[in-house]
Every structure is written in C-alpha cells, then in structure tokens.
Amino acid sequence: MSVDLKVEFQNFFEEIELLDTQQERIDSAVASLSEYLGKCYDISSSKMYTQGSFSTNSTVKPTPSDDEGEYDVDLVVECVNTNDSPD
C-alpha cells in the first residue's frame, strides 16, 4: 500500500494552519498593543515590528486541549536612543 505524501502533507497542514478568525485575533492583539505602546511611550510605529513564527507566517494552531487558544507573538520595540550607551 503506497502513501501519497502530497495528500498526507496537505492533511497535516490543514490541521495546523490558523483559521482566518485566529489570524484576525492575533492581528488585532498586535495592533492594539502597538497602539497602546505608541501612545503611552511615544514610540513610532516604525520602531515596532513582529518577529518569529508570526512574522514568517509559520504560526500554528494551539493544541485542541488549549481552550484559551493562546499564541506566542514576539513584538520587538526599538526604544534605545542613538545617544544611549551600554552604561
């Protein structure tokens, strides 16, 4: 019995791929946090960006046992001035 790897991979991908509603939830959270940080700390939006699996579009669904649907999104905020020193 042969295995069609294309079909198996597609099935696997569909199991881990984020749904549109999940992607929208993450996008909304990132936008809200960025807006909050920008207002509270006067940080330009150009100084904030995501990295990791979210920015490379490789975020996966939480496990089915995770009722809260938590996601790990890395938000980088550049807040060092050019005049700052390591001291």
PASE-885674 format. One record per residue: residue number from 1; y, z negated, x negated of N, C-alpha, C in turn; residue in one letter. Coordinates in nm, 2 decimals. Layout:
% residues N
+-----+--------+--------+--------+---------+--------+--------+--------+--------+--------+---------+
: num : nnorth :    nup :  neast : canorth :   caup : caeast : cnorth :    cup :  ceast : residuo :
+-----+--------+--------+--------+---------+--------+--------+--------+--------+--------+---------+
: NUM :      Y :      Z :      X :       Y :      Z :      X :      Y :      Z :      X :       A :
...
+-----+--------+--------+--------+---------+--------+--------+--------+--------+--------+---------+
//
This chain:
% residues 87
+-----+--------+--------+--------+---------+--------+--------+--------+--------+--------+---------+
: num : nnorth :    nup :  neast : canorth :   caup : caeast : cnorth :    cup :  ceast : residuo :
+-----+--------+--------+--------+---------+--------+--------+--------+--------+--------+---------+
:   1 :  -0.12 :   0.00 :  -0.08 :    0.00 :   0.00 :   0.00 :   0.12 :   0.00 :  -0.09 :       M :
:   2 :   0.21 :   0.10 :  -0.07 :    0.33 :   0.11 :  -0.16 :   0.44 :   0.04 :  -0.09 :       S :
:   3 :   0.54 :   0.00 :  -0.17 :    0.65 :  -0.07 :  -0.12 :   0.78 :   0.02 :  -0.14 :       V :
:   4 :   0.85 :   0.04 :  -0.04 :    0.98 :   0.12 :  -0.05 :   1.09 :   0.02 :  -0.10 :       D :
:   5 :   1.12 :   0.03 :  -0.22 :    1.22 :  -0.06 :  -0.28 :   1.36 :  -0.04 :  -0.22 :       L :
:   6 :   1.39 :   0.08 :  -0.18 :    1.52 :   0.10 :  -0.12 :   1.53 :   0.03 :   0.01 :       K :
:   7 :   1.43 :   0.03 :   0.09 :    1.43 :  -0.04 :   0.22 :   1.43 :  -0.19 :   0.19 :       V :
:   8 :   1.35 :  -0.24 :   0.10 :    1.34 :  -0.38 :   0.07 :   1.48 :  -0.43 :   0.02 :       E :
:   9 :   1.54 :  -0.35 :  -0.07 :    1.67 :  -0.40 :  -0.12 :   1.77 :  -0.40 :   0.00 :       F :
:  10 :   1.77 :  -0.30 :   0.08 :    1.86 :  -0.29 :   0.19 :   1.85 :  -0.41 :   0.29 :       Q :
:  11 :   1.72 :  -0.45 :   0.31 :    1.69 :  -0.56 :   0.40 :   1.75 :  -0.69 :   0.33 :       N :
:  12 :   1.72 :  -0.70 :   0.20 :    1.77 :  -0.82 :   0.13 :   1.93 :  -0.82 :   0.13 :       F :
:  13 :   1.99 :  -0.71 :   0.11 :    2.14 :  -0.70 :   0.11 :   2.19 :  -0.74 :   0.24 :       F :
:  14 :   2.13 :  -0.70 :   0.35 :    2.18 :  -0.73 :   0.48 :   2.17 :  -0.88 :   0.51 :       E :
:  15 :   2.07 :  -0.95 :   0.45 :    2.05 :  -1.09 :   0.47 :   2.16 :  -1.17 :   0.40 :       E :
:  16 :   2.21 :  -1.12 :   0.29 :    2.31 :  -1.20 :   0.21 :   2.46 :  -1.15 :   0.22 :       I :
:  17 :   2.47 :  -1.03 :   0.28 :    2.61 :  -0.98 :   0.29 :   2.69 :  -1.06 :   0.40 :       E :
:  18 :   2.82 :  -1.08 :   0.36 :    2.91 :  -1.15 :   0.45 :   2.93 :  -1.07 :   0.58 :       L :
:  19 :   2.94 :  -1.13 :   0.69 :    2.98 :  -1.06 :   0.81 :   3.13 :  -1.05 :   0.81 :       L :
:  20 :   3.19 :  -0.96 :   0.89 :    3.33 :  -0.94 :   0.89 :   3.40 :  -1.07 :   0.93 :       D :
:  21 :   3.35 :  -1.15 :   1.02 :    3.42 :  -1.27 :   1.06 :   3.42 :  -1.37 :   0.95 :       T :
:  22 :   3.31 :  -1.37 :   0.87 :    3.31 :  -1.46 :   0.75 :   3.41 :  -1.42 :   0.65 :       Q :
:  23 :   3.42 :  -1.29 :   0.62 :    3.52 :  -1.23 :   0.53 :   3.66 :  -1.26 :   0.57 :       Q :
:  24 :   3.68 :  -1.25 :   0.70 :    3.82 :  -1.28 :   0.76 :   3.85 :  -1.43 :   0.74 :       E :
:  25 :   3.75 :  -1.51 :   0.76 :    3.78 :  -1.66 :   0.75 :   3.82 :  -1.69 :   0.60 :       R :
:  26 :   3.75 :  -1.63 :   0.51 :    3.78 :  -1.65 :   0.37 :   3.92 :  -1.60 :   0.34 :       I :
:  27 :   3.95 :  -1.47 :   0.38 :    4.08 :  -1.41 :   0.36 :   4.19 :  -1.50 :   0.41 :       D :
:  28 :   4.17 :  -1.55 :   0.53 :    4.27 :  -1.64 :   0.60 :   4.29 :  -1.77 :   0.52 :       S :
:  29 :   4.19 :  -1.83 :   0.47 :    4.20 :  -1.95 :   0.39 :   4.27 :  -1.93 :   0.26 :       A :
:  30 :   4.24 :  -1.82 :   0.19 :    4.31 :  -1.79 :   0.07 :   4.46 :  -1.76 :   0.09 :       V :
:  31 :   4.49 :  -1.69 :   0.20 :    4.63 :  -1.66 :   0.23 :   4.70 :  -1.78 :   0.27 :       A :
:  32 :   4.64 :  -1.87 :   0.35 :    4.71 :  -2.00 :   0.39 :   4.73 :  -2.09 :   0.27 :       S :
:  33 :   4.63 :  -2.10 :   0.18 :    4.65 :  -2.18 :   0.06 :   4.76 :  -2.13 :  -0.03 :       L :
:  34 :   4.75 :  -2.00 :  -0.05 :    4.85 :  -1.93 :  -0.14 :   4.99 :  -1.95 :  -0.08 :       S :
:  35 :   5.01 :  -1.93 :   0.05 :    5.14 :  -1.95 :   0.11 :   5.19 :  -2.10 :   0.09 :       E :
:  36 :   5.10 :  -2.19 :   0.12 :    5.13 :  -2.33 :   0.10 :   5.18 :  -2.36 :  -0.04 :       Y :
:  37 :   5.10 :  -2.32 :  -0.14 :    5.13 :  -2.34 :  -0.28 :   5.26 :  -2.28 :  -0.32 :       L :
:  38 :   5.28 :  -2.16 :  -0.27 :    5.41 :  -2.09 :  -0.29 :   5.53 :  -2.16 :  -0.24 :       G :
:  39 :   5.52 :  -2.21 :  -0.12 :    5.63 :  -2.28 :  -0.06 :   5.65 :  -2.42 :  -0.12 :       K :
:  40 :   5.55 :  -2.50 :  -0.14 :    5.56 :  -2.63 :  -0.20 :   5.60 :  -2.64 :  -0.34 :       C :
:  41 :   5.55 :  -2.54 :  -0.42 :    5.57 :  -2.55 :  -0.56 :   5.65 :  -2.43 :  -0.62 :       Y :
:  42 :   5.71 :  -2.35 :  -0.53 :    5.79 :  -2.24 :  -0.56 :   5.72 :  -2.15 :  -0.66 :       D :
:  43 :   5.60 :  -2.11 :  -0.63 :    5.52 :  -2.02 :  -0.71 :   5.52 :  -1.89 :  -0.65 :       I :
:  44 :   5.55 :  -1.79 :  -0.72 :    5.54 :  -1.65 :  -0.68 :   5.40 :  -1.61 :  -0.64 :       S :
:  45 :   5.39 :  -1.52 :  -0.54 :    5.25 :  -1.48 :  -0.51 :   5.19 :  -1.39 :  -0.62 :       S :
:  46 :   5.28 :  -1.34 :  -0.70 :    5.23 :  -1.26 :  -0.82 :   5.16 :  -1.35 :  -0.92 :       S :
:  47 :   5.18 :  -1.48 :  -0.91 :    5.12 :  -1.57 :  -1.01 :   5.00 :  -1.63 :  -0.95 :       K :
:  48 :   4.95 :  -1.59 :  -0.84 :    4.82 :  -1.64 :  -0.78 :   4.73 :  -1.52 :  -0.75 :       M :
:  49 :   4.60 :  -1.55 :  -0.79 :    4.50 :  -1.44 :  -0.76 :   4.36 :  -1.51 :  -0.76 :       Y :
:  50 :   4.27 :  -1.44 :  -0.70 :    4.13 :  -1.49 :  -0.69 :   4.06 :  -1.44 :  -0.81 :       T :
:  51 :   3.95 :  -1.51 :  -0.84 :    3.86 :  -1.46 :  -0.95 :   3.72 :  -1.50 :  -0.91 :       Q :
:  52 :   3.62 :  -1.46 :  -0.98 :    3.48 :  -1.49 :  -0.95 :   3.42 :  -1.40 :  -0.85 :       G :
:  53 :   3.32 :  -1.45 :  -0.78 :    3.25 :  -1.37 :  -0.68 :   3.34 :  -1.31 :  -0.57 :       S :
:  54 :   3.44 :  -1.39 :  -0.53 :    3.52 :  -1.34 :  -0.42 :   3.60 :  -1.21 :  -0.47 :       F :
:  55 :   3.66 :  -1.22 :  -0.58 :    3.74 :  -1.11 :  -0.63 :   3.65 :  -0.99 :  -0.67 :       S :
:  56 :   3.53 :  -1.01 :  -0.70 :    3.44 :  -0.90 :  -0.74 :   3.36 :  -0.85 :  -0.62 :       T :
:  57 :   3.39 :  -0.91 :  -0.50 :    3.33 :  -0.87 :  -0.38 :   3.17 :  -0.89 :  -0.38 :       N :
:  58 :   3.13 :  -1.00 :  -0.45 :    2.99 :  -1.03 :  -0.45 :   2.96 :  -1.17 :  -0.39 :       S :
:  59 :   3.04 :  -1.21 :  -0.30 :    3.02 :  -1.34 :  -0.24 :   2.90 :  -1.32 :  -0.14 :       T :
:  60 :   2.82 :  -1.42 :  -0.13 :    2.70 :  -1.41 :  -0.04 :   2.72 :  -1.51 :   0.08 :       V :
:  61 :   2.64 :  -1.49 :   0.18 :    2.64 :  -1.58 :   0.29 :   2.59 :  -1.72 :   0.25 :       K :
:  62 :   2.64 :  -1.83 :   0.31 :    2.58 :  -1.96 :   0.29 :   2.43 :  -1.96 :   0.34 :       P :
:  63 :   2.36 :  -2.05 :   0.29 :    2.22 :  -2.06 :   0.34 :   2.22 :  -2.09 :   0.49 :       T :
:  64 :   2.12 :  -2.05 :   0.56 :    2.11 :  -2.08 :   0.71 :   2.12 :  -2.23 :   0.74 :       P :
:  65 :   2.08 :  -2.31 :   0.65 :    2.08 :  -2.46 :   0.67 :   2.22 :  -2.51 :   0.66 :       S :
:  66 :   2.32 :  -2.44 :   0.61 :    2.45 :  -2.48 :   0.59 :   2.53 :  -2.45 :   0.71 :       D :
:  67 :   2.54 :  -2.55 :   0.80 :    2.60 :  -2.53 :   0.93 :   2.75 :  -2.51 :   0.92 :       D :
:  68 :   2.81 :  -2.57 :   0.81 :    2.96 :  -2.56 :   0.80 :   3.00 :  -2.43 :   0.74 :       E :
:  69 :   2.91 :  -2.35 :   0.68 :    2.94 :  -2.22 :   0.62 :   3.05 :  -2.23 :   0.51 :       G :
:  70 :   3.03 :  -2.32 :   0.42 :    3.12 :  -2.34 :   0.31 :   3.11 :  -2.23 :   0.21 :       E :
:  71 :   3.22 :  -2.19 :   0.15 :    3.23 :  -2.09 :   0.05 :   3.30 :  -2.14 :  -0.07 :       Y :
:  72 :   3.27 :  -2.08 :  -0.19 :    3.33 :  -2.12 :  -0.31 :   3.42 :  -2.00 :  -0.35 :       D :
:  73 :   3.55 :  -2.03 :  -0.34 :    3.65 :  -1.92 :  -0.37 :   3.74 :  -1.98 :  -0.48 :       V :
:  74 :   3.75 :  -1.91 :  -0.59 :    3.83 :  -1.95 :  -0.71 :   3.97 :  -1.89 :  -0.70 :       D :
:  75 :   4.07 :  -1.97 :  -0.68 :    4.21 :  -1.93 :  -0.68 :   4.28 :  -1.97 :  -0.81 :       L :
:  76 :   4.33 :  -1.87 :  -0.88 :    4.40 :  -1.90 :  -1.01 :   4.55 :  -1.91 :  -0.98 :       V :
:  77 :   4.61 :  -2.01 :  -1.03 :    4.76 :  -2.02 :  -1.01 :   4.82 :  -2.04 :  -1.15 :       V :
:  78 :   4.90 :  -1.94 :  -1.19 :    4.97 :  -1.95 :  -1.32 :   5.09 :  -2.03 :  -1.30 :       E :
:  79 :   5.10 :  -2.14 :  -1.36 :    5.22 :  -2.23 :  -1.34 :   5.27 :  -2.28 :  -1.47 :       C :
:  80 :   5.24 :  -2.21 :  -1.58 :    5.29 :  -2.25 :  -1.71 :   5.41 :  -2.17 :  -1.74 :       V :
:  81 :   5.52 :  -2.23 :  -1.78 :    5.64 :  -2.15 :  -1.83 :   5.62 :  -2.10 :  -1.97 :       N :
:  82 :   5.69 :  -2.00 :  -2.00 :    5.68 :  -1.94 :  -2.14 :   5.73 :  -2.04 :  -2.24 :       T :
:  83 :   5.82 :  -2.13 :  -2.20 :    5.87 :  -2.23 :  -2.29 :   5.79 :  -2.35 :  -2.31 :       N :
:  84 :   5.68 :  -2.37 :  -2.23 :    5.59 :  -2.48 :  -2.24 :   5.51 :  -2.47 :  -2.37 :       D :
:  85 :   5.48 :  -2.59 :  -2.43 :    5.39 :  -2.60 :  -2.55 :   5.27 :  -2.67 :  -2.51 :       S :
:  86 :   5.17 :  -2.67 :  -2.60 :    5.04 :  -2.75 :  -2.57 :   5.07 :  -2.90 :  -2.57 :       P :
:  87 :   5.18 :  -2.94 :  -2.63 :    5.21 :  -3.08 :  -2.63 :   5.26 :  -3.12 :  -2.49 :       D :
+-----+--------+--------+--------+---------+--------+--------+--------+--------+--------+---------+
//
